Structures are given as C-alpha cells and as structure tokens.
C-alpha cells in the first residue's frame, strides 16, 4: 500500500505568500510613474512659461501676464491642485537685459496608498528655468 502526499493547496499558499510583495512592487511602480509624469509635466510648464516670458518681455515686462499664460497652458493635473509660480528678472530696472527665472512648485498626491504611508500624503515637486531675455 502506497502513501500519497496531498498537495492540493500548495499553489494557493504560495500565491498568498507572494501576493503582498507583488502588490507592493506594482503599486510602487505606479506611484513612481505618476510622480515622474507630474515632474515632466511641471518641467514642461515651467519651460513654456519661461519661453513665453523671454519672447514677450520686449513688449511688456508684466509678470502677471506670464503667470496667466502658465496657468492657461498648464496641464489639468496642476490646474486643479494649483501651482505656486514665481517670476523674477535678474535686472528689474531693465527687464530686456539679463535673465528671467521662472519657478514652479506643486504638491502632488500619490496615486496609490503604498508610497503615501512611507513618504507622507503629498510630495512637493519643483522646477526652475533660467533663460536669457531676447530683445
């Protein structure tokens, strides 16, 4: 008479052991992808605002027009959350000579709850672009 080992639940036990690790890795990939996407979007918005400022400074050195342009062209992710926009000229007396610095700062909520338990509820991302004013 042979004795047989029963292995009916082996796959389910292995899956139950691996599932939390798999979900942690998957959610981490999603969150880092979300942060990377938002950082690239913020960089693009900052570059777009600086380019607009450089081209239009000869006509008008109004920083509010630059801020309005950035707010109108920003991505929907930042339009809902709000972005802190700072525009400074290296020589405020003569804005057509020197550099212009455009800085954006935004708080991004994580997409999944995995990284929010480790890094906090929100992550602040920033972008700064400095360009020479064209006259």
C-alpha contacts under 8 A as a table, 3 or more apart, distances in Angstrom:
res1	aa1	res2	aa2	distance
7	X	10	X	5.45
8	X	11	X	7.68
9	X	12	X	5.31
9	X	13	X	6.25
10	X	13	X	5.28
10	X	14	X	6.27
11	X	14	X	5.16
11	X	15	X	6.06
12	X	15	X	5.06
12	X	16	X	6.12
13	X	16	X	5.05
13	X	17	X	6.29
14	X	17	X	5.15
14	X	18	X	6.26
15	X	18	X	5.17
15	X	19	X	5.79
16	X	19	X	5.39
16	X	20	X	7.56
17	X	20	X	6.93
17	X	21	X	7.88
18	X	21	X	5.51
18	X	22	X	6.12
19	X	22	X	5.03
19	X	23	X	6.07
20	X	23	X	5.14
20	X	24	X	6.09
21	X	24	X	5.09
21	X	25	X	6.27
22	X	25	X	5.24
22	X	26	X	6.09
23	X	26	X	4.98
23	X	27	X	5.95
24	X	27	X	5.33
24	X	28	X	6.03
24	X	114	X	6.90
25	X	28	X	5.06
25	X	29	X	6.19
26	X	29	X	5.19
26	X	30	X	6.33
27	X	30	X	5.02
27	X	31	X	6.09
27	X	112	X	6.26
27	X	114	X	6.31
28	X	31	X	5.14
28	X	32	X	6.07
28	X	114	X	6.72
28	X	115	X	6.65
29	X	32	X	5.30
29	X	33	X	6.00
30	X	33	X	5.10
30	X	34	X	6.12
30	X	111	X	7.32
30	X	112	X	7.56
31	X	34	X	4.96
31	X	35	X	6.20
31	X	110	X	6.13
31	X	111	X	5.69
31	X	112	X	6.35
31	X	115	X	6.90
32	X	35	X	5.03
32	X	36	X	6.00
33	X	36	X	5.03
33	X	37	X	6.04
34	X	37	X	5.15
34	X	38	X	6.21
34	X	110	X	7.47
34	X	111	X	6.83
35	X	38	X	5.15
35	X	39	X	6.09
35	X	108	X	7.64
35	X	110	X	7.62
36	X	39	X	5.09
36	X	40	X	6.21
37	X	40	X	5.23
37	X	41	X	6.19
38	X	41	X	4.97
38	X	42	X	6.08
38	X	77	X	7.72
38	X	108	X	7.77
39	X	42	X	5.09
39	X	43	X	6.13
39	X	125	X	6.56
39	X	126	X	7.67
39	X	127	X	7.90
40	X	43	X	5.03
40	X	44	X	6.16
41	X	44	X	5.09
41	X	45	X	6.17
41	X	75	X	6.98
42	X	45	X	5.06
42	X	46	X	6.08
42	X	104	X	7.16
42	X	126	X	7.43
42	X	127	X	6.49
43	X	46	X	5.11
43	X	47	X	6.11
43	X	127	X	5.58
43	X	128	X	7.66
44	X	47	X	5.10
44	X	48	X	6.03
45	X	48	X	5.03
45	X	49	X	6.14
45	X	70	X	6.57
45	X	73	X	7.28
45	X	74	X	5.75
45	X	75	X	7.70
46	X	49	X	5.15
46	X	50	X	6.17
46	X	70	X	7.57
46	X	102	X	6.40
46	X	103	X	6.64
46	X	104	X	6.28
46	X	127	X	6.54
46	X	128	X	6.67
46	X	129	X	6.43
47	X	50	X	5.10
47	X	51	X	6.08
47	X	129	X	6.14
48	X	51	X	5.17
48	X	52	X	6.16
48	X	70	X	7.29
49	X	52	X	5.08
49	X	53	X	6.11
49	X	66	X	6.40
49	X	67	X	7.59
49	X	69	X	6.80
49	X	70	X	5.28
49	X	102	X	7.04
50	X	53	X	4.98
50	X	54	X	6.08
50	X	100	X	7.22
50	X	101	X	7.12
50	X	102	X	5.75
50	X	129	X	6.58
50	X	130	X	7.29
50	X	131	X	6.76
51	X	54	X	5.10
51	X	55	X	6.22
51	X	131	X	7.65
52	X	55	X	5.36
52	X	56	X	6.05
52	X	66	X	6.95
52	X	69	X	7.77
53	X	56	X	5.28
53	X	57	X	5.65
53	X	66	X	5.90
53	X	100	X	7.58
53	X	133	X	7.92
54	X	57	X	5.60
54	X	100	X	7.18
54	X	131	X	7.01
54	X	132	X	6.97
54	X	133	X	4.76
54	X	134	X	5.82
55	X	58	X	7.14
55	X	133	X	7.34
55	X	134	X	6.26
55	X	135	X	7.97
56	X	59	X	5.54
56	X	60	X	6.29
56	X	61	X	7.54
57	X	60	X	5.03
57	X	61	X	4.80
57	X	62	X	7.69
57	X	95	X	6.88
57	X	96	X	6.26
57	X	133	X	7.14
57	X	134	X	7.71
57	X	135	X	7.67
58	X	61	X	7.03
58	X	95	X	7.86
58	X	96	X	5.72
58	X	134	X	7.35
58	X	135	X	5.52
61	X	95	X	6.41
62	X	65	X	5.61
62	X	66	X	6.99
63	X	66	X	5.08
63	X	67	X	6.25
63	X	87	X	6.35
64	X	67	X	4.97
64	X	68	X	6.04
65	X	68	X	5.03
65	X	69	X	6.14
66	X	69	X	5.07
66	X	70	X	6.28
66	X	87	X	7.85
67	X	70	X	5.14
67	X	71	X	6.17
67	X	85	X	6.68
67	X	87	X	7.73
68	X	71	X	5.06
68	X	72	X	6.06
69	X	72	X	5.11
69	X	73	X	6.15
70	X	73	X	5.28
70	X	74	X	5.74
71	X	74	X	5.32
71	X	79	X	7.05
74	X	78	X	6.64
74	X	79	X	6.39
75	X	78	X	5.77
75	X	79	X	6.24
76	X	79	X	4.82
76	X	80	X	6.39
77	X	80	X	5.99
77	X	81	X	6.82
78	X	81	X	5.10
78	X	82	X	5.39
78	X	83	X	6.17
78	X	106	X	7.14
79	X	82	X	5.43
79	X	83	X	7.40
81	X	106	X	7.56
81	X	107	X	7.32
81	X	108	X	7.81
82	X	106	X	6.76
83	X	104	X	6.40
83	X	105	X	5.68
83	X	106	X	4.88
83	X	107	X	7.82
84	X	103	X	7.98
84	X	104	X	5.59
84	X	105	X	5.04
84	X	106	X	6.39
85	X	102	X	7.28
85	X	103	X	5.84
85	X	104	X	4.81
85	X	105	X	6.76
86	X	101	X	7.87
86	X	102	X	5.74
86	X	103	X	5.07
86	X	104	X	6.52
87	X	100	X	7.19
87	X	101	X	5.76
87	X	102	X	4.68
87	X	103	X	6.56
88	X	92	X	7.86
88	X	100	X	5.82
88	X	101	X	5.23
88	X	102	X	6.66
89	X	92	X	5.35
89	X	95	X	6.21
89	X	98	X	7.26
89	X	99	X	5.94
89	X	100	X	4.54
89	X	101	X	6.30
90	X	95	X	7.65
90	X	98	X	5.66
90	X	99	X	5.23
90	X	100	X	6.16
90	X	101	X	7.72
91	X	94	X	5.67
91	X	95	X	5.80
91	X	97	X	6.96
91	X	98	X	6.01
91	X	99	X	7.52
92	X	95	X	5.36
94	X	97	X	5.97
95	X	98	X	6.79
95	X	133	X	7.65
96	X	133	X	5.92
96	X	134	X	6.91
96	X	135	X	5.72
97	X	132	X	7.94
97	X	133	X	6.15
97	X	134	X	7.78
97	X	135	X	7.39
98	X	132	X	6.01
98	X	133	X	5.98
99	X	130	X	6.53
99	X	131	X	5.50
99	X	132	X	4.39
99	X	133	X	5.46
100	X	130	X	5.65
100	X	131	X	5.52
100	X	132	X	6.38
100	X	133	X	6.44
101	X	128	X	6.97
101	X	129	X	5.74
101	X	130	X	4.45
101	X	131	X	6.69
102	X	128	X	5.70
102	X	129	X	5.39
102	X	130	X	6.53
103	X	126	X	7.28
103	X	127	X	5.70
103	X	128	X	4.29
103	X	129	X	6.51
104	X	126	X	5.61
104	X	127	X	5.30
104	X	128	X	6.43
105	X	124	X	6.93
105	X	125	X	5.83
105	X	126	X	4.39
105	X	127	X	6.59
106	X	124	X	5.67
106	X	125	X	5.56
106	X	126	X	6.52
107	X	122	X	6.08
107	X	123	X	5.56
107	X	124	X	4.39
107	X	125	X	6.35
108	X	122	X	5.41
108	X	123	X	5.30
108	X	124	X	6.25
108	X	125	X	7.35
109	X	121	X	6.28
109	X	122	X	4.54
109	X	123	X	6.52
110	X	113	X	6.90
110	X	115	X	6.94
110	X	116	X	6.19
110	X	121	X	6.92
110	X	122	X	6.38
110	X	123	X	7.63
112	X	115	X	7.04
112	X	116	X	7.40
113	X	116	X	5.17
113	X	117	X	6.40
114	X	117	X	5.70
114	X	118	X	7.10
115	X	118	X	5.06
115	X	119	X	5.76
115	X	120	X	7.38
116	X	119	X	5.26
116	X	120	X	4.64
116	X	121	X	4.76
116	X	122	X	7.02
117	X	120	X	5.79
117	X	121	X	7.22
119	X	122	X	7.70
119	X	123	X	7.59
120	X	123	X	7.30
